[in-house]
């Protein structure tokens, strides 16, 4: 333990075996101190940033059949929907009125929506709002599905979306990035190899992307470590990850079921992620799934969070959203943090016109 702590404090990189030792033997206070030391390489220790954003679930029709999802309906089942362009605009307008400037689009694998639907939608959002709003156009999972349906290489699909005004395709849909986890829970989704091949093509197309992770299913600790190792390796290779966001599985109404993990386990995981992912600048905590408990993760190495005003996917599985943003922001301030709004960013490559 002493050697591992000294390595981290000296700016060294830990191995998965050393990460396992920290997880099993380090106290909460030790993990906090180490995570804060890594965080301080990038950020003011007394400062945290946030965004107000809306996740627009443009369709709930999906053929992936993940057993941890309470949101989807199959094609031709009752209750399926696709939002109109006017519905999307209304949701963005409401976000702007609340002071937000980031939209994330997240839906399902809807076989009736071709790539052209998305290109037209995103182009219309860019034309209407310009730089007043930034948007996360798709998740990696949706991108893989669309490219496959269009019979296009990932590079070509990414180029089509970039030309439609897309700047971001996020790492959503990763959950736990091991092949065993995918086989257990999402066998119709994609493989881990597919995921990283697609994400690499997105980076090479000049788009920006993020890393995500969801914990609290039935994943083993070794699977969590494998996810973190793959993420760190990808960042070493591409430097394409803007941030790492981890949230917790919400089990209500899902086929898989289960129960939620305790906040303390999440905080410790955030700390371990910050220590291990020494090449990712932003580590974000999930107000969406932990509400006020999410802010304590700032003490465990997180530096950023968002205040979502809508996400039907997690709400269907039991998430609750508090729209009293001032009351929410009072919590991290009470923990001693100066809170600053972080406006949505454009990838540098796109700003330079490459």
Secondary structure, DSSP 8 states (H G I E B T S, - for coil): -HHHHHHHHTT----HHHHHHHHHH--HHHHHHHHHHHHTTTS-TTEEEEEEEEEE--B-B-S---TT-SS-B-TTSTT--B--HHHHHHHHHHHHHTT--EEEE-----TT--HHHHHHHHHHHHHHHGGG-EEEEEEHHHHHHHHHHTT--HHHHHHHHHHTT--EEE-TT-SS--HHHHHHH-TTT--HHHHHHHHHHHHHTT-BEEEEEEE-SS--HHHHHHHHHHHHHHHHHH--EEEEEEEE---TT-SS------HHHHHHHHHHHHHH-TT-SEEEE-HHHHGGGGGGGGGGT--EEEEES--HHHHHTT------HHHHHHHHHHTT-EEEE------HHHHTT-
